[in-house]
């Protein structure tokens, strides 16, 4: 149990919530369990998160933001846009596979939470598509890509690669041939972006 003398912050609550979810799953994890793990009253938790739903949405957003944060460095890199696009897609696929493979119980828990928290998920997808738009726009500016509408192209790239990042396909991610399929899809998309409209 964490010492009660530490300042109770939203971040500490989210860390404890993640651990409680890992141990108990979403159906059995309660605000009381989180408070107990922190050594505080449940009222202290409610002062930071007004409802159980708000707490669950915040922990879901935090989990999704980790992936967005990892990818934002690729977007900002001073590299050829095609390389950034390939690296970004590969990093997204790797991040999702890692989350599913390293901690399958927590991954399954988050699949339940993301179903509950449409706002956090839609904001996450909007952020990812915005990152892709920046990469494609950079490619248009350098003449590497011929996308007439970088935003629409980004949405299309995101949707076309869904098999490699949508958690609904998690069972397929470790099947033989998945890496080759991923490479083929990315190659096709890059060729399409290069082609003049």
KOLSE-192944 format. One record per residue: residue number from 0; x, y, z of N, C-alpha, C in turn. Coordinates in nm, 4 decimals, always signed. Each point is the difference from the previous one (the first is absolute). Layout:
// KOLSE-192944
FIGU    n      n_xx      n_yy      n_zz     ca_xx     ca_yy     ca_zz      c_xx      c_yy      c_zz
FIGU  NUM         X         Y         Z         X         Y         Z         X         Y         Z
...
This chain:
// KOLSE-192944
FIGU    n      n_xx      n_yy      n_zz     ca_xx     ca_yy     ca_zz      c_xx      c_yy      c_zz
FIGU    0   +0.0848   -0.1183   +0.0000   -0.0848   +0.1183   +0.0000   +0.0889   +0.1239   +0.0000
FIGU    1   -0.0357   +0.0994   -0.0807   +0.0794   +0.1216   -0.0105   -0.0100   +0.0804   +0.1291
FIGU    2   +0.1081   +0.0669   +0.0369   -0.0055   +0.0820   +0.1204   -0.0983   +0.1153   -0.0184
FIGU    3   -0.0792   +0.0238   +0.1027   -0.1020   +0.1044   -0.0092   +0.0596   +0.1398   +0.0082
FIGU    4   +0.1274   +0.0116   +0.0372   +0.0612   +0.1322   +0.0103   +0.0302   +0.0585   -0.1381
FIGU    5   +0.0039   -0.0836   -0.1040   +0.0226   +0.0523   -0.1342   -0.1225   +0.0787   -0.0443
FIGU    6   +0.0249   +0.1039   -0.0780   -0.1094   +0.0795   -0.0530   -0.0807   -0.0840   -0.0979
FIGU    7   -0.1289   +0.0014   +0.0183   -0.0873   -0.0742   -0.0897   -0.0235   +0.0831   -0.1248
FIGU    8   +0.0469   -0.0502   -0.1118   -0.0162   +0.0686   -0.1281   -0.0827   -0.0862   -0.0933
FIGU    9   -0.0495   +0.0622   -0.1051   -0.0750   -0.0751   -0.1009   +0.0875   -0.1090   -0.0593
FIGU   10   +0.1273   +0.0298   -0.0215   +0.0915   -0.0988   -0.0581   +0.0173   -0.1206   +0.0917
FIGU   11   +0.0141   +0.0231   +0.1286   +0.0114   -0.1121   +0.0950   -0.1268   -0.0839   -0.0003
FIGU   12   -0.1125   +0.0656   -0.0083   -0.1277   -0.0724   -0.0034   -0.0082   -0.0845   -0.1266
FIGU   13   +0.0412   +0.0565   -0.1125   -0.0056   -0.0754   -0.1262   +0.0955   -0.1194   +0.0021
FIGU   14   +0.1180   +0.0190   +0.0583   +0.0944   -0.1128   +0.0126   -0.0606   -0.1110   +0.0850
FIGU   15   -0.0596   +0.0382   +0.1115   -0.0623   -0.0994   +0.0882   -0.1196   -0.0666   -0.0688
FIGU   16   -0.0762   +0.0778   -0.0739   -0.1147   -0.0555   -0.0714   +0.0453   -0.1046   -0.1010
FIGU   17   +0.1066   +0.0298   -0.0695   +0.0518   -0.0963   -0.0973   +0.0403   -0.1308   +0.0687
FIGU   18   +0.0635   +0.0106   +0.1146   +0.0414   -0.1204   +0.0730   -0.1220   -0.0777   +0.0517
FIGU   19   -0.0995   +0.0713   +0.0476   -0.1224   -0.0653   +0.0477   -0.0705   -0.0692   -0.1165
FIGU   20   -0.0044   +0.0650   -0.1146   -0.0612   -0.0610   -0.1183   +0.0768   -0.1253   -0.0423
FIGU   21   +0.1302   +0.0066   +0.0082   +0.0831   -0.1151   -0.0363   -0.0316   -0.1189   +0.0915
FIGU   22   -0.0177   +0.0285   +0.1283   -0.0237   -0.1075   +0.0970   -0.1435   -0.0523   -0.0020
FIGU   23   -0.0967   +0.0901   -0.0144   -0.1398   -0.0389   +0.0179   -0.0834   -0.0011   -0.1274
FIGU   24   +0.0482   +0.0654   -0.1061   -0.0802   +0.0105   -0.1219   -0.1045   +0.1099   +0.0130
FIGU   25   -0.0580   +0.0426   -0.1118   -0.0918   +0.1144   +0.0029   -0.1314   -0.0270   +0.0726
FIGU   26   -0.0439   -0.1241   +0.0023   -0.1291   -0.0303   +0.0623   +0.0062   +0.0096   +0.1525
FIGU   27   +0.1166   -0.0311   +0.0573   +0.0110   -0.0049   +0.1454   +0.0786   +0.1164   +0.0606
FIGU   28   +0.0714   +0.0762   -0.0815   +0.0785   +0.1125   +0.0520   -0.0933   +0.1155   +0.0357
FIGU   29   +0.0109   +0.0492   +0.1231   -0.0865   +0.1089   +0.0453   +0.0841   +0.1177   +0.0478
FIGU   30   -0.0649   +0.1129   +0.0190   +0.0671   +0.1176   +0.0550   +0.0500   -0.0310   +0.1410
FIGU   31   -0.0740   -0.0788   +0.0752   +0.0421   -0.0395   +0.1351   +0.1305   -0.0800   -0.0083
FIGU   32   +0.0124   -0.0891   -0.1000   +0.1237   -0.0760   -0.0179   +0.1178   +0.0930   -0.0295
FIGU   33   -0.0241   +0.1000   -0.0833   +0.1055   +0.0959   -0.0336   +0.0407   +0.0778   +0.1250
FIGU   34   -0.0989   +0.0470   +0.0745   +0.0285   +0.0747   +0.1232   +0.0780   -0.0863   +0.0987
FIGU   35   -0.0401   -0.1246   +0.0133   +0.0690   -0.0917   +0.0911   +0.1464   -0.0174   -0.0425
FIGU   36   +0.0238   -0.0142   -0.1296   +0.1369   -0.0164   -0.0508   +0.0851   +0.1237   +0.0296
FIGU   37   -0.0636   +0.1153   +0.0056   +0.0710   +0.1252   +0.0275   +0.0074   +0.0325   +0.1491
FIGU   38   -0.0781   -0.0717   +0.0808   -0.0033   +0.0286   +0.1433   -0.0746   +0.1275   +0.0330
FIGU   39   -0.1043   +0.0299   -0.0790   -0.0806   +0.1208   +0.0219   -0.1476   -0.0392   -0.0025
FIGU   40   -0.0848   +0.0934   +0.0331   -0.1442   -0.0262   -0.0077   -0.0460   +0.0115   -0.1452
FIGU   41   -0.1113   -0.0656   -0.0302   -0.0501   +0.0098   -0.1369   -0.0433   +0.1429   -0.0323
FIGU   42   -0.0363   +0.0761   +0.1018   -0.0342   +0.1404   -0.0208   +0.1177   +0.0800   -0.0545
FIGU   43   +0.1214   -0.0374   +0.0414   +0.1201   +0.0681   -0.0515   +0.0161   -0.0239   -0.1494
FIGU   44   -0.0326   -0.1194   -0.0428   +0.0071   -0.0311   -0.1435   -0.1058   +0.0795   -0.0746
FIGU   45   -0.1203   +0.0065   +0.0572   -0.1092   +0.0732   -0.0652   +0.0271   +0.1500   -0.0085
FIGU   46   +0.0875   +0.0525   +0.0834   +0.0343   +0.1420   -0.0105   +0.0770   +0.0277   -0.1304
FIGU   47   +0.0686   -0.1012   -0.0506   +0.0738   +0.0155   -0.1257   -0.0824   -0.0455   -0.1207
FIGU   48   -0.0810   -0.1015   +0.0185   -0.0832   -0.0549   -0.1063   -0.1410   -0.0135   +0.0550
FIGU   49   -0.0911   +0.0809   -0.0509   -0.1332   +0.0134   +0.0598   -0.0827   -0.1267   -0.0037
FIGU   50   +0.0277   -0.0872   -0.0965   -0.0763   -0.1243   -0.0110   +0.0930   -0.1152   -0.0352
FIGU   51   -0.0490   -0.1207   +0.0204   +0.0749   -0.1189   -0.0414   +0.0225   +0.0040   -0.1515
FIGU   52   -0.1008   +0.0443   -0.0741   +0.0117   +0.0080   -0.1463   +0.1100   +0.0981   -0.0406
FIGU   53   +0.0093   +0.1128   +0.0712   +0.1042   +0.0986   -0.0305   +0.1387   -0.0578   +0.0266
FIGU   54   +0.0124   -0.0760   +0.1075   +0.1279   -0.0638   +0.0318   +0.0366   -0.1011   -0.1082
FIGU   55   -0.0965   -0.0799   -0.0400   +0.0265   -0.1017   -0.1025   +0.0334   +0.0652   -0.1342
FIGU   56   -0.0669   +0.1093   -0.0313   +0.0319   +0.0692   -0.1248   +0.1412   +0.0598   +0.0058
FIGU   57   +0.0364   +0.0571   +0.1134   +0.1335   +0.0593   +0.0135   +0.1096   -0.1054   -0.0104
FIGU   58   -0.0209   -0.1165   +0.0589   +0.1025   -0.1039   -0.0067   +0.0074   -0.0564   -0.1420
FIGU   59   -0.1117   -0.0052   -0.0702   -0.0005   -0.0436   -0.1401   +0.0758   +0.1000   -0.0858
FIGU   60   -0.0284   +0.1290   +0.0203   +0.0684   +0.1050   -0.0769   +0.1495   -0.0050   +0.0254
FIGU   61   +0.0396   -0.0194   +0.1236   +0.1426   -0.0078   +0.0345   +0.0658   -0.1153   -0.0745
FIGU   62   -0.0676   -0.1130   -0.0055   +0.0531   -0.1185   -0.0678   +0.0146   +0.0269   -0.1498
FIGU   63   -0.1008   +0.0605   -0.0600   +0.0050   +0.0307   -0.1427   +0.1041   +0.1074   -0.0310
FIGU   64   +0.0131   +0.0985   +0.0886   +0.0954   +0.1096   -0.0212   +0.1449   -0.0488   -0.0022
FIGU   65   +0.0274   -0.1108   +0.0658   +0.1371   -0.0540   -0.0048   +0.0399   -0.0311   -0.1436
FIGU   66   -0.0907   -0.0594   -0.0745   +0.0288   -0.0319   -0.1395   +0.0145   +0.1283   -0.0813
FIGU   67   -0.0906   +0.0932   +0.0175   +0.0079   +0.1266   -0.0736   +0.1315   +0.0712   +0.0275
FIGU   68   +0.0421   -0.0007   +0.1254   +0.1251   +0.0659   +0.0370   +0.1205   -0.0640   -0.0666
FIGU   69   +0.0019   -0.1314   -0.0059   +0.1113   -0.0704   -0.0651   +0.0065   +0.0369   -0.1481
FIGU   70   -0.1151   +0.0105   -0.0627   -0.0045   +0.0258   -0.1437   +0.0311   +0.1451   -0.0356
FIGU   71   -0.0282   +0.0924   +0.0909   +0.0195   +0.1418   -0.0309   +0.1462   +0.0327   -0.0285
FIGU   72   +0.0922   -0.0745   +0.0600   +0.1425   +0.0217   -0.0278   +0.0352   -0.0328   -0.1436
FIGU   73   -0.0645   -0.1000   -0.0557   +0.0242   -0.0367   -0.1398   -0.0526   +0.1093   -0.0917
FIGU   74   -0.1155   +0.0538   +0.0325   -0.0599   +0.1071   -0.0804   +0.0936   +0.1204   -0.0058
FIGU   75   +0.0602   +0.0341   +0.1126   +0.0838   +0.1195   +0.0094   +0.1422   -0.0203   -0.0507
FIGU   76   +0.0378   -0.1232   -0.0281   +0.1383   -0.0274   -0.0408   +0.0344   +0.0700   -0.1307
FIGU   77   +0.1258   +0.0384   -0.0120   +0.0484   +0.0675   -0.1205   +0.0496   -0.1066   -0.0981
FIGU   78   -0.0968   -0.0675   -0.0607   +0.0313   -0.1092   -0.0921   -0.0917   +0.0077   -0.1204
FIGU   79   +0.0329   -0.0746   -0.1012   -0.0817   -0.0069   -0.1216   -0.1412   -0.0457   +0.0391
FIGU   80   -0.1039   +0.0664   -0.0511   -0.1365   -0.0354   +0.0383   -0.0351   -0.1474   -0.0226
FIGU   81   +0.0468   -0.0590   -0.1091   -0.0313   -0.1417   -0.0230   +0.0560   -0.0869   +0.1119
FIGU   82   +0.1219   +0.0289   +0.0433   +0.0600   -0.0767   +0.1105   -0.0785   +0.0207   +0.1286
FIGU   83   -0.0423   +0.1243   +0.0248   -0.0799   +0.0274   +0.1191   -0.1324   -0.0756   -0.0037
FIGU   84   -0.0639   -0.0025   -0.1179   -0.1268   -0.0703   -0.0140   +0.0180   -0.1492   +0.0283
FIGU   85   +0.1003   -0.0596   -0.0622   +0.0260   -0.1426   +0.0217   +0.0308   -0.0279   +0.1475
FIGU   86   +0.0856   +0.0844   +0.0593   +0.0369   -0.0199   +0.1406   -0.1196   +0.0191   +0.0924
FIGU   87   -0.0836   +0.0975   -0.0292   -0.1177   +0.0286   +0.0817   -0.0949   -0.1187   -0.0022
FIGU   88   -0.0293   -0.0514   -0.1181   -0.0908   -0.1147   -0.0109   +0.0584   -0.1226   +0.0703
FIGU   89   +0.1299   -0.0222   -0.0173   +0.0651   -0.1140   +0.0651   -0.0018   +0.0165   +0.1518
FIGU   90   +0.0216   +0.1220   +0.0473   +0.0006   +0.0255   +0.1450   -0.1392   -0.0171   +0.0595
FIGU   91   -0.1030   +0.0409   -0.0730   -0.1369   -0.0184   +0.0480   -0.0306   -0.1492   +0.0126
FIGU   92   +0.0326   -0.0764   -0.1024   -0.0227   -0.1445   +0.0019   +0.0786   -0.0644   +0.1145
FIGU   93   +0.1253   +0.0382   +0.0152   +0.0840   -0.0567   +0.1064   -0.0549   +0.0344   +0.1382
FIGU   94   -0.0456   +0.1227   +0.0179   -0.0533   +0.0425   +0.1305   -0.1240   -0.0805   +0.0361
FIGU   95   -0.0880   -0.0189   -0.0953   -0.1219   -0.0768   +0.0273   +0.0326   -0.1460   +0.0291
FIGU   96   +0.0907   -0.0575   -0.0763   +0.0401   -0.1395   +0.0232   +0.0658   -0.0158   +0.1372
FIGU   97   +0.0834   +0.0973   +0.0340   +0.0698   -0.0057   +0.1287   -0.1004   +0.0060   +0.1157
FIGU   98   -0.0951   +0.0898   -0.0091   -0.1012   +0.0113   +0.1060   -0.0783   -0.1300   +0.0152
FIGU   99   -0.0351   -0.0598   -0.1131   -0.0790   -0.1238   +0.0040   +0.0839   -0.1173   +0.0484
FIGU  100   +0.1265   -0.0044   -0.0393   +0.0839   -0.1144   +0.0312   +0.0634   +0.0022   +0.1375
FIGU  101   +0.0397   +0.1188   +0.0470   +0.0717   +0.0090   +0.1270   -0.0919   -0.0075   +0.1213
FIGU  102   -0.1214   +0.0458   -0.0152   -0.0917   +0.0017   +0.1133   -0.1413   -0.0293   -0.0500
FIGU  103   -0.0253   -0.1256   -0.0421   -0.1293   -0.0301   -0.0621   -0.1200   +0.0261   +0.0894
FIGU  104   +0.0151   -0.0182   +0.1318   -0.1121   +0.0256   +0.0900   -0.0363   +0.1479   +0.0003
FIGU  105   +0.1026   +0.0845   +0.0093   -0.0274   +0.1440   -0.0003   -0.0513   +0.0437   -0.1372
FIGU  106   +0.0529   -0.0568   -0.1070   -0.0483   +0.0321   -0.1342   -0.1485   -0.0344   -0.0120
FIGU  107   -0.0388   -0.1173   +0.0484   -0.1411   -0.0405   -0.0044   -0.0859   +0.0957   +0.0824
FIGU  108   +0.0525   +0.0430   +0.1142   -0.0708   +0.0967   +0.0829   -0.0211   +0.1297   -0.0754
FIGU  109   +0.1040   +0.0472   -0.0668   -0.0131   +0.1253   -0.0735   -0.0932   -0.0120   -0.1195
FIGU  110   -0.0129   -0.1192   -0.0563   -0.0959   -0.0164   -0.1087   -0.1420   +0.0233   +0.0513
FIGU  111   -0.0274   -0.0447   +0.1219   -0.1298   +0.0259   +0.0621   -0.0153   +0.1498   +0.0244
FIGU  112   +0.1036   +0.0621   +0.0543   -0.0077   +0.1430   +0.0325   -0.0135   +0.0862   -0.1248
FIGU  113   +0.0703   -0.0367   -0.1086   -0.0116   +0.0818   -0.1208   -0.1399   -0.0101   -0.0597
FIGU  114   -0.0650   -0.1153   +0.0170   -0.1393   -0.0111   -0.0443   -0.0907   +0.0933   +0.0793
FIGU  115   +0.0322   +0.0207   +0.1282   -0.0794   +0.0879   +0.0865   +0.0275   +0.1470   -0.0269
FIGU  116   +0.1197   +0.0311   -0.0485   +0.0464   +0.1383   -0.0068   +0.0203   +0.0463   -0.1429
FIGU  117   -0.1106   +0.0147   -0.0699   +0.0055   +0.0408   -0.1395   +0.0685   +0.1330   -0.0217
FIGU  118   -0.0137   +0.0929   +0.0941   +0.0623   +0.1307   -0.0156   +0.1513   -0.0119   +0.0000
FIGU  119   +0.0550   -0.0754   +0.0944   +0.1457   -0.0173   +0.0066   +0.0517   -0.0673   -0.1259
FIGU  120   -0.0723   -0.0986   -0.0482   +0.0429   -0.0723   -0.1206   -0.0087   +0.0899   -0.1223
FIGU  121   -0.1093   +0.0731   -0.0158   -0.0135   +0.0868   -0.1179   +0.1045   +0.1113   +0.0025
FIGU  122   +0.0321   +0.0531   +0.1184   +0.1061   +0.1013   +0.0101   +0.1352   -0.0604   -0.0370
FIGU  123   +0.0228   -0.1236   +0.0412   +0.1252   -0.0699   -0.0324   +0.0124   -0.0186   -0.1514
FIGU  124   -0.1059   -0.0462   -0.0624   +0.0031   -0.0213   -0.1446   +0.0186   +0.1322   -0.0731
FIGU  125   -0.0671   +0.1040   +0.0456   +0.0170   +0.1331   -0.0604   +0.1453   +0.0452   +0.0105
FIGU  126   +0.0622   -0.0231   +0.1159   +0.1397   +0.0372   +0.0180   +0.0909   -0.0793   -0.0938
FIGU  127   -0.0234   -0.1299   -0.0103   +0.0830   -0.0824   -0.0885   -0.0158   +0.0428   -0.1456
FIGU  128   -0.1222   +0.0271   -0.0419   -0.0213   +0.0449   -0.1368   +0.0637   +0.1369   -0.0245
FIGU  129   -0.0001   +0.0854   +0.1012   +0.0660   +0.1311   -0.0126   +0.1513   -0.0178   -0.0158
FIGU  130   +0.0571   -0.0952   +0.0725   +0.1428   -0.0273   -0.0153   +0.0306   -0.0480   -0.1418
FIGU  131   -0.0809   -0.0910   -0.0495   +0.0180   -0.0477   -0.1378   -0.0152   +0.1141   -0.1005
FIGU  132   -0.0951   +0.0873   +0.0247   -0.0209   +0.1146   -0.0896   +0.1254   +0.0856   -0.0065
FIGU  133   +0.0636   +0.0222   +0.1137   +0.1227   +0.0813   +0.0019   +0.1102   -0.0645   -0.0828
FIGU  134   +0.0128   -0.1313   +0.0093   +0.1030   -0.0697   -0.0780   -0.0311   +0.0097   -0.1492
FIGU  135   -0.1237   -0.0242   -0.0358   -0.0373   +0.0043   -0.1419   +0.0105   +0.1418   -0.0541
FIGU  136   -0.0424   +0.0976   +0.0798   +0.0132   +0.1403   -0.0412   +0.1467   +0.0351   -0.0239
FIGU  137   +0.0880   -0.0477   +0.0860   +0.1439   +0.0240   -0.0185   +0.0464   -0.0621   -0.1309
FIGU  138   -0.0517   -0.1183   -0.0329   +0.0358   -0.0647   -0.1258   -0.0495   +0.0767   -0.1210
FIGU  139   -0.1178   +0.0596   +0.0120   -0.0521   +0.0831   -0.1079   +0.0895   +0.1222   -0.0181
FIGU  140   +0.0400   +0.0615   +0.1116   +0.0836   +0.1206   -0.0060   +0.1376   -0.0270   -0.0593
FIGU  141   +0.0532   -0.1195   +0.0221   +0.1316   -0.0338   -0.0567   -0.0108   -0.0581   -0.1404
FIGU  142   -0.1226   -0.0275   -0.0453   -0.0190   -0.0587   -0.1317   +0.0106   -0.1516   -0.0008
FIGU  143   +0.0152   -0.0607   +0.1190   +0.0091   -0.1465   +0.0079   -0.1366   -0.0660   -0.0181
FIGU  144   -0.1061   +0.0679   +0.0449   -0.1349   -0.0537   -0.0119   -0.0840   +0.0925   -0.0873
FIGU  145   -0.0973   -0.0596   -0.0677   -0.0872   +0.0775   -0.0877   -0.1438   -0.0004   +0.0512
FIGU  146   -0.0170   -0.0066   +0.1298   -0.1345   -0.0049   +0.0593   -0.0681   +0.1355   -0.0141
FIGU  147   -0.1160   +0.0009   -0.0661   -0.0734   +0.1249   -0.0170   -0.0591   +0.0507   +0.1305
FIGU  148   -0.0387   -0.0905   +0.0870   -0.0596   +0.0349   +0.1285   +0.0703   -0.0834   +0.1079
FIGU  149   +0.1040   +0.0548   +0.0620   +0.0763   -0.0771   +0.0986   -0.0847   -0.0557   +0.1145
FIGU  150   -0.1020   +0.0737   +0.0405   -0.0849   -0.0473   +0.1101   -0.0802   -0.1234   -0.0418
FIGU  151   -0.0590   +0.0051   -0.1192   -0.0746   -0.1157   -0.0502   +0.0931   -0.1176   -0.0242
FIGU  152   +0.1189   +0.0278   -0.0479   +0.0991   -0.1070   -0.0222   +0.0412   -0.0632   +0.1316
FIGU  153   +0.0157   +0.0810   +0.1029   +0.0370   -0.0524   +0.1314   -0.1087   -0.0928   +0.0541
FIGU  154   -0.1255   +0.0413   -0.0136   -0.1104   -0.0862   +0.0433   +0.0015   -0.1322   -0.0763
FIGU  155   +0.0251   +0.0084   -0.1313   +0.0027   -0.1208   -0.0822   +0.1146   -0.0924   +0.0417
FIGU  156   +0.1168   +0.0561   +0.0258   +0.1149   -0.0807   +0.0440   -0.0309   -0.0655   +0.1343
FIGU  157   -0.0589   +0.0756   +0.0904   -0.0329   -0.0540   +0.1321   -0.1000   -0.1147   -0.0129
FIGU  158   -0.1021   +0.0198   -0.0803   -0.1015   -0.1038   -0.0175   +0.0563   -0.1214   -0.0731
FIGU  159   +0.0844   +0.0224   -0.0995   +0.0564   -0.1108   -0.0778   +0.0935   -0.0872   +0.0832
FIGU  160   +0.0574   +0.0569   +0.1037   +0.0921   -0.0763   +0.0861   -0.0677   -0.0485   +0.1275
FIGU  161   -0.1316   +0.0117   +0.0070   -0.0736   -0.0356   +0.1214   +0.0285   -0.1397   +0.0519
FIGU  162   +0.0209   -0.0946   -0.0890   +0.0283   -0.1376   +0.0431   +0.1235   -0.0066   +0.0897
FIGU  163   +0.0866   +0.0988   -0.0109   +0.1262   -0.0029   +0.0729   +0.0025   +0.0914   +0.1232
FIGU  164   -0.1129   +0.0619   +0.0305   -0.0042   +0.0797   +0.1236   -0.1351   -0.0034   +0.0694
FIGU  165   -0.1043   -0.0426   -0.0675   -0.1309   -0.0103   +0.0629   -0.0002   -0.1229   +0.0913
FIGU  166   -0.0271   +0.0187   +0.1289   +0.0035   -0.1126   +0.0938   -0.0946   -0.1146   -0.0353
FIGU  167   -0.0962   +0.0244   -0.0854   -0.0887   -0.1067   -0.0434   +0.0739   -0.1102   -0.0771
FIGU  168   +0.1194   +0.0333   -0.0484   +0.0795   -0.0965   -0.0761   +0.1138   -0.0609   +0.0823
FIGU  169   -0.0026   +0.0169   +0.1300   +0.1122   -0.0404   +0.0848   +0.0411   -0.1454   -0.0215
FIGU  170   -0.0942   -0.0872   -0.0240   +0.0336   -0.1423   -0.0176   +0.0814   -0.0245   -0.1262
FIGU  171   -0.0110   +0.0885   -0.0970   +0.0716   -0.0167   -0.1262   +0.1429   +0.0533   +0.0051
FIGU  172   +0.0326   +0.0809   +0.0991   +0.1274   +0.0704   +0.0005   +0.1220   -0.0915   +0.0094
FIGU  173   -0.0167   -0.1161   +0.0549   +0.1142   -0.0913   +0.0139   -0.0064   -0.1167   -0.0980
FIGU  174   -0.0955   +0.0015   -0.0905   -0.0108   -0.1090   -0.0972   +0.1146   +0.0059   -0.1003
FIGU  175   +0.0418   -0.1165   -0.0514   +0.1052   -0.0011   -0.1028   -0.0436   +0.0839   -0.1199
FIGU  176   +0.0921   +0.0747   -0.0537   -0.0283   +0.0818   -0.1174   -0.0492   +0.1392   +0.0288
FIGU  177   -0.0281   +0.0306   +0.1266   -0.0544   +0.1325   +0.0327   +0.0999   +0.1112   -0.0316
FIGU  178   +0.1272   -0.0228   +0.0300   +0.1021   +0.1021   -0.0289   +0.0072   +0.0271   -0.1506
FIGU  179   -0.0038   -0.1077   -0.0801   +0.0045   +0.0160   -0.1458   -0.1241   +0.0725   -0.0496
FIGU  180   -0.1156   -0.0323   +0.0567   -0.1235   +0.0692   -0.0378   +0.0091   +0.1485   +0.0325
FIGU  181   +0.0525   +0.0297   +0.1186   +0.0160   +0.1398   +0.0412   +0.0909   +0.0742   -0.0979
FIGU  182   +0.1145   -0.0580   -0.0322   +0.0940   +0.0638   -0.0922   -0.0640   +0.0228   -0.1368
FIGU  183   -0.0777   -0.0964   -0.0476   -0.0645   +0.0131   -0.1309   -0.1021   +0.1130   +0.0000
FIGU  184   -0.0784   +0.0102   +0.1075   -0.0999   +0.1074   +0.0089   +0.0690   +0.1361   +0.0043
FIGU  185   +0.1042   +0.0121   +0.0810   +0.0715   +0.1278   +0.0102   +0.0626   +0.0368   -0.1347
FIGU  186   +0.0626   -0.0958   -0.0668   +0.0581   +0.0278   -0.1321   -0.1063   +0.0509   -0.0972
FIGU  187   -0.1147   -0.0651   -0.0015   -0.1083   +0.0396   -0.0896   -0.0479   +0.1420   +0.0310
FIGU  188   -0.0142   +0.0313   +0.1274   -0.0458   +0.1339   +0.0396   +0.1018   +0.1071   -0.0382
FIGU  189   +0.1272   -0.0284   +0.0226   +0.1042   +0.0970   -0.0344   +0.0028   +0.0226   -0.1506
FIGU  190   -0.0121   -0.1068   -0.0780   -0.0033   +0.0145   -0.1458   -0.1196   +0.0844   -0.0423
FIGU  191   -0.1139   -0.0224   +0.0634   -0.1190   +0.0788   -0.0311   +0.0171   +0.1479   +0.0332
FIGU  192   +0.0686   +0.0288   +0.1086   +0.0239   +0.1400   +0.0369   +0.0978   +0.0662   -0.0973
FIGU  193   +0.0918   -0.0770   -0.0531   +0.0967   +0.0549   -0.0951   -0.0647   +0.0300   -0.1353
FIGU  194   -0.0995   -0.0774   -0.0358   -0.0616   +0.0100   -0.1321   -0.0763   +0.1313   -0.0133
FIGU  195   +0.0206   +0.0669   -0.1111   -0.0711   +0.1271   -0.0220   -0.1496   -0.0281   -0.0156
FIGU  196   -0.0860   +0.0886   +0.0531   -0.1455   -0.0218   -0.0097   -0.0488   +0.0077   -0.1439
